[in-house]
Every structure is written in C-alpha cells, then in structure tokens.
Amino acid sequence: LERKGLSVLLLLHLTCFDMSYIHYYSTKIFPFVEFEHDQTREIALKELLLFLEQHKCILYIRMHLYDKTGLEWLHQLDVPGSPIRFLNEDRCPDIMEILNIFDLLITDYSSIYIDYLLLHKPMIFLPYDKEEYLADRGMNFDYDQVTPGPKPKNYKELLNSIDELLYNQNNYEQQREEVNQFFNEIQEPCCEKICSYVKDIVL
C-alpha cells in the first residue's frame, strides 16, 4: 500500500448474497446530493481530492464482492499517486490482515467495525438508507446504540468529521470503549487457552 501520511478506509458492504436483491440495491460510495449528477459530482470530487492532499491522506475504498459496477467516474482516479485508491479482493484478499494500518474507518452496516474497535481508533458511519435497510434486513441491536461515531447527513459534515477525528481521536472515545467492551469481551490473546480447552474436552 502507498503510505504518505494518514490513511482512511472506506468500507461499504452489503451483508447479503441474494443476487436479486443486489441487482436493485446498489451501495452509494458517497451518498450525498453533490454526487448525484455529473456536474456537481465533478466539483465535489475536486473538493475531496484537495481535502485529501491538504491532509496528506489516502482514501482507500473497499466494495462488496458483488457491488463494483457503475463507478467508472471514481475508478478513473484509481492510479498510482492518487489520494483515492480501491482496495478490493484483487489487491487485498483479506482486509483483516492490514486493518491496523488505517487511521480512520468509514462504513455503513459492515460488522468489520467491531474488529476495528479493538484498535481504539475512530470511525464514521454512513447509514444513509437505514430505514430501508432495517425494514428489509433488520439488525440484532439498536444501530444507533452500538455505532460509536458521527453519522454525517451531508457532504460537508463528512469532511468535517474526517478532519476532526484524524486529529482528535479522543472524540467518541468513551462511546467506542463502551461498545468495545460489549462486543469484544475477551481482548487478550486466547488461542492457547482455546486450544487447551478443546484438547481437554477431546482427550
């Protein structure tokens, strides 16, 4: 991976494998009005590129396995030296192996944030279609109660949230710790204990 400063992982995942569902449900990388039309999108992208360059930051985007079409306008920026790069399975089969290198996580409903909590780093959530998602898919927990981070409602709020969290990671620190304790009760190396436990049962 290219590293010239800070790095942000934007990971948006559909958590279902129903192809008919994926056919009509396309994840929005930037779910804001500025990205809905070609003219305003071009302006918004220039603002984003300038923002990333000023902060010496690379935005890595990882999409769902089946959700990678219709983003030609963004793929054009995915070249060496660009502050926007894709990080899909062809470049990184297992994102968990490098999750610790990212300074900030942006996601929607992916459970990867639960693992990211162990790193005690900030995160931003983009539940732009929460009502539709919950009505169709549902969740085991109250989404707002277990997602310790800002939920920007517009593009300006997103950039402000990134700016604040990259340089003040203490924001939402207490909320992250509470959710971390809830989901990750065991936070110490436990492979040896598990193996020993299984061995005692089997033998």
Disulfide bonds with the S-S distance in Angstrom:
none
